[in-house]
Amino acid sequence: MEELILFILCFIFVFIIYQVFIIIPVKRNKNKKIKKKKGNKEKEIYEVKYLQAKYKFDLNKVNYNKLLNICCFTSSFDIALIVSFMELIDNFFLKLIATMVFSVATILVSYHFVYLYLRRKMK
């Protein structure tokens, strides 16, 4: 029961922090429609860049604000899952190694599911 409460609290905390410090500023910059200066790149989050690079999908076919919210939800879920997993192991060094491996695997799998969802929505 304590693990479930930890997972939910961690998810809510990370989701709020992610919304306030990453998603809202990106949306604000996207909506301003400021003319780009030479060498000034538009702000994007790394998750969107990863999805574009790995799966080569077109951002024009997807609602960008909805994509940001999906990435926010997915990242919050991943972090909460990793923290919950980390609490199951007692040894510090084993916890460190297992968390690194588990976090990479979790991120790759979860963003593959995001891609599958987006591919279905784009059809």
TAVEN-V410670 format. One record per residue. RES is the residue in one small letter. SS is DSSP state (@ for helix, = for strand, . for the rest). PHI is phi as a letter, one per 20 degrees, with the letter a starting at -180 (NA if undefined). Layout:
BEGIN
[[RES | SS | PHI] [RES | SS | PHI]]
END
This chain:
BEGIN
[[m | . | NA] [e | @ | f] [e | @ | f] [l | @ | f] [i | @ | f] [l | @ | f] [f | @ | f] [i | @ | f] [l | @ | f] [c | @ | f] [f | @ | f] [i | @ | f] [f | @ | f] [v | @ | f] [f | @ | f] [i | @ | f] [i | @ | f] [y | @ | f] [q | @ | f] [v | @ | f] [f | @ | e] [i | @ | c] [i | @ | f] [i | @ | f] [p | @ | f] [v | @ | f] [k | @ | f] [r | @ | f] [n | @ | f] [k | @ | f] [n | @ | e] [k | @ | f] [k | . | l] [i | . | f] [k | . | f] [k | . | f] [k | . | e] [k | . | f] [g | . | n] [n | . | e] [k | . | e] [e | . | f] [k | . | f] [e | . | c] [i | . | e] [y | @ | f] [e | @ | f] [v | @ | f] [k | @ | f] [y | @ | f] [l | @ | f] [q | @ | f] [a | @ | f] [k | @ | f] [y | @ | d] [k | . | l] [f | . | d] [d | . | e] [l | @ | f] [n | @ | f] [k | @ | e] [v | . | d] [n | . | f] [y | @ | f] [n | @ | f] [k | @ | f] [l | @ | f] [l | @ | f] [n | @ | f] [i | @ | f] [c | @ | f] [c | @ | f] [f | @ | f] [t | @ | f] [s | @ | f] [s | @ | f] [f | @ | f] [d | @ | f] [i | @ | f] [a | @ | f] [l | @ | f] [i | @ | f] [v | @ | f] [s | @ | f] [f | @ | f] [m | @ | f] [e | . | f] [l | . | e] [i | . | d] [d | . | e] [n | . | f] [f | @ | f] [f | @ | f] [l | @ | f] [k | @ | f] [l | @ | f] [i | @ | f] [a | @ | f] [t | @ | f] [m | @ | f] [v | @ | f] [f | @ | f] [s | @ | f] [v | @ | f] [a | @ | f] [t | @ | f] [i | @ | f] [l | @ | f] [v | @ | f] [s | @ | f] [y | @ | f] [h | @ | f] [f | @ | f] [v | @ | f] [y | @ | f] [l | @ | f] [y | @ | f] [l | @ | f] [r | @ | f] [r | @ | f] [k | @ | f] [m | @ | f] [k | . | f]]
END
